[in-house]
Each structure stands twice: as structure tokens, then as C-alpha cells.
């Protein structure tokens, strides 16, 4: 029988970490991170990593495993994660992947073609364009940049359009030049779960989390990383706004408010990404027992 890989995805601050840890304790298995900023050992407070106690209770992988100065892309992550998953399945019937980075979760679920690391701002701008200008805009942009792929792709799937466009923009070449068009077969079954809550409650949690991060010393962490601010890893909400405080481009109060605003926008973009995947079953953070019952049933018949 195939082993079971549970994906716990969702927007920032929704409570994925605590939810995944409780689920991992239920199944007696480790947790694999798919949060691309938690990979970096120098970035701690601003990435909301699991606590030392949480990681002692449940083994975690892909937390603090690289430096902000390392070159590490989604293709490398896919290879490393799948190798680890295959190894861990020798001892476990279930494993849990948790994170909010859609591209990295998709790499585990479906595999990726080999591309350079796409700068975060390109992907975020495309999601913003989709939200503000709609699907037709993405379709028109893809037709201009890569008519061959435009003729093949599902034009009603914004994730496919955005993925192609970000490669076109970054490489200045048609996406179709890079495609193998092969969904990779996995030796395990995948059960994608989206953790979400009503927007007002989520935004309140985001605002509170930012306040807590500031109390925990986020500004001091950013000061220590200032000399590395040019690195892509640090072009991240919570860090780039505070770099502007150091550069005297804005006040601390304005920066904190901007972190909250940008984090809320990021959460919205994450939800746009996951909601258009179509593969995820939705649960709320309080639905742990409900999810256990659901998984027990699908495991039984998978």
C-alpha cells in the first residue's frame, strides 16, 4: 500500500504550525517545512518559525538548513524533499508537509521543471495584476510573450498563466522553451489540506502577530542582517520595511503599519494561489478532530 503525505497549507498567521504539530503528534510522525523563508537560519523572528520546544516535541525538517547567502531554488528543494520523504516513509505510514509557499508545495505534489529561482517580487506582482486586472489580462500577456504555450495551456487556470509569465519575465524567453510537460509520478498518496478562517479574524491575527514580532526583537534581527539586504532572501515582508527605517526613509510606526498591510496582502495572494489549485480540502484551525476523522476515512479507502 502507498504511504500517505498530508499537505497542510494556508495563509500566513492562520495557525498552520500548531495545527500540523498536533496532527503530527496524533500520527507519530515528523513535519517537513515548505515555507521558503523558514529555510534560512539567520531569519527567525520575522519568519514565525516553530519554537525550540515545538521542534523538540515533533522533529522538523527544512528549518534552518541553509544560509541567506546560499543559492537554493525550488528544483533543489524538490530533489531534497522527495529524497527525504522516501527515506522517512521507511519508518512512518504518514508524513506531514506544512507551509504557505505555493510553489514549493506544488513541487512536492507534482514536481517542477528546472528553472532559475524566480525573484519573489515578480510572482507577487503577477498575483496583484490578476487580482486587480483579472484573468483576461494574464491571457493577453501570455499571448504576447509565448504564443506557443498560450495555444496549449488551460486559459482559465490563473496559476498556470502566472507560472508561465514569471518565467518569461525573469528569463526574457518563452516559457515553452523550458517545459517538459511531465507531471512527476510519486510513490505515495498526497492529501492536500487548506487551513483557512474568515478574513476579518485572519487579519486580526496578522496584526497581532506583527506586534508580537516587534516585541520579540524583530528590529534588532533586521539590524544584524542590514549588510545583506540586497539578497533575495531578505526581499521579504517584515524585513524590507524595517530596512527603510534604518535608511531613514520612513518612521518605525509607519513601517510597522506597512508590515501589517503588506502581510495582509500577502495572505490574500496566498489564498488566491491555493483556492485556484482545486485540489485542496478546506478546514478551519479549530477543525483538528474533524480533519482526523476525514483522513481516517480517506486513508481507509485510498
N, C-alpha and C positions, 0 to 999 in steps of 0.2 A: 504494500500500500504506500501511496505517496505521503510524504510528510507535509505539515501544514505551516505556511508562513502567513502570519497575521500582520497586516499593514494598519497602523494607527496614524492617520493623517488628520490635518486640520489647521486652522489659522493660529497664528501666534497668540499666546496667553489663554487659549481656550482650556488648557488643563491636560494636554496630551501626555506630558511626562508622568504625572501622578497616576493617570488612568492606565498608562502602559505598565508602570511598575506594579500596580495592583493586579493587573491581568497576568503579568509575568510570575508573580508570586503564586497565583492560582494554578498556573500550568507548570510551575517549577522550571522556568526557562530564562535565558538571558534576553537582553534587549539590544538591538542594533540601531544605532542612530542614523537617520537620513536627513539630518539638519546640517547643511553645508557649512554653517558658521560655528557650530559646536565642535567641528574637527580641529579647530585651531587652539593650541594650548595657551597662547597669550591672551585670548579673548575669553573672559569668564563672566563677569557681571552682566555685560551687555548682551550676552547670548543666552542667558537663562538656562545654563547647563544644570543637569541634575546635581544635587548636593553630594558631598562626600558620603554622608550617611546613606543616601538613596542608592549610590553606586556600590556601597558595601552590602546592602540588603539584596540587590539584584545586579549581577555582572552586566556591564555596559561595554559595547564596542563602538569604535569610531568616535570616541570622545577624547579630545586632547592628543590625537595621534599624529598630527603634523604641525608644522610651524607656519606662521603667516608668510614666511619667506620661501616656503616650498612651492613648487609648481605641482598642482594636483587638480585634475579635472574629472568630469563625470565619467569618462571612459575608464580611467584608473579606478575610480570608486566602484564601478560596476564589476570589474575584474576582481578587486579585493573583496567586495561584499559577497559575491557569489561563491568565491573560494571559501570564505569564512562560513557562509551558510551551509555549504555542503559538508564542511568539517563538523559544525555544531549539530547537524542533523544525525550524525552518528550516535549522539548521546541523548537527543531530545526529539520528541514527537512534534512539538510545536516550537516556533520561534516568533519573536515579535520585532517588527521594524517600526520605528516611530520617528516622525519628523514632519516638517512643513515645507520642505523643498521639493516641489513637484517634479522637477527634472530628475532628481536623484531617486525618488520613489519610483518614477517611471523606468529608470534604468534597471532597477531590481525586478520590476514586474515584467518588462517587455524587452529590455536591452536597448542599447543605443548604438548608432553608427559612430565611427571615430571622428570627432571634431575637436578643434581647439576649445579651450574654455571660453564660453561666451560671457563678456562682462555683464554684471548684474543690471546695470543701468539700461542696456539695450532691451532686455526682457521686460523690465518694469515699464519702459516707455511704450512698448508694444501692447502690454496689457492695458495701460492707460488709454492708448489710442482705441483699443477695442471697446473699452467702457464708454468712451466719450463720442467716438465716431461710428461705432458699430461694425458689424460683420462685413458689410459691403466694402468698407474702406480697406480692410485686410485683404479681401479678394482682389481689389483693384491694384493694391501694392504688389501682391504676389504675381499677378499677371504681368506687371511691368518688369519685375526682376527675374522671374523664372517661369516663362510661359509653358515650358515642358511639364514642370511639376503642377502648374495650375490646371493643365488638362487632365491630370491623373488624380489629384487629391480630392477628398471629400470637402467640398467648398462650404459645407455647413458645420464643419468642425473647426472652431477657432483655435484650438490647441495645435492642430496640425499646421494651420496657416501661420501662427505666431512662431512655431519652432522653425519653419522654413525661412521665414523672414529674418529671424535673428541671425541665422547662419549667413543668409545673403548679405545682410548689413555688415556683419563682422568681417567676412572674408572678401566681400565685393565680387563674389562668384555665385552662380546659380546653385541653389540647394541640391538640385537633381544631380549635379556632378559628384556629390559625396554619398548619395544614397545607395544602400544595398537592398533596401525594401524588405528586409527579413526580420520578422518578429522572432526573437530567440525562444527556443523551447526551454522550459525549466523542468527540472526533475521533481519539483514539489508543487503543491497546490497553493494558490495565493488567494487570500481573503481580505480585500481592501475595505477598511472601515473609515468613515469620515466622522470625526468628533466636532460637533458644532453646537451653537446656542443662539438665542435671539440676539440681534445685532446690538441693541441697547446694553444688554448685560455684558456682551463681549467687549464693547468699547469702554465700559466702566472698568472691567478687569485690566484692559490695556493701560488705561490712565493710571490705575493703582500700581500696576507693575512698574511703570516708568518711575513713579515716585519712590518705590521701594529700591529700585536700582540706584537712584541718586543717593538715597540714604546709605546704601551699602558701599558707596565709594566709586561709582562709575566715572566721575570726573577725574579722580586720581588714576584710574586704569587708563583712561584716554590720554592723560598727560604722559604716561610712561610709553605709550605707543605713538606719540606725535611724530617722531622721526620716521615712522613707517607709513604715514598717512597716504602716501602715493600708491601703496599696494592695493590691488583689487579687493583683497580680503577685508580691508578696512573701509571700503566704499559701502558702508553698511549703516542702516538706521541706528541711531544711538551713539555712533562714533563720529560720523561725518558732521553732524550738527554741533557736537562739542569741540571738534577741531576748529570750527568757526569762532567759538568763544575764545579759544586760545589765540587765534589770529585777530581777535578784536573786531570781527565782522558783525557780531551780534552779542546780545547780553545772555547771561546764563538763564534767566527767566524765559526769554524768547526761545532759546534753544530747547529747553525742556518742553515747552508747549509745542514746538515744532516736532520734537521726537514723538510726542503723543499723537500728533496729527499724522505724521508720516507712518507711524506704526499702524494706526487705524487704516490708512490707505493700503498699506502692505497686506494687512489681514483681508481686506476686501479683494485684493488681487489674488491672494492665495485661494480664497473661496471661489472666485471666478474660474481659476485653474481646475480645482478639484470637481466643481459642480459640472463642468463640461467634459470631464473624463467619462462619466456614465457608468463606471464600474463599481462605485463606492456605495456601500450601505451606510445610511446616516444614523447616528446615535448622539445623545446628549452626554455631557460629562457625568451626569448622575445615573446613567443607564448601564452601569457596570454589570449588575446581575442580569439585566435584560440581554446584554451582549453575550455573557457567558452561556445563557440558555440558547441563544441564537447559534453560537458557534458549536455548541454540543450537538445541535441538530444537523447543521451542515457538515460537520466532521463525520457524523454517522453515515450520511448518505453520499459523501463525496467519493 
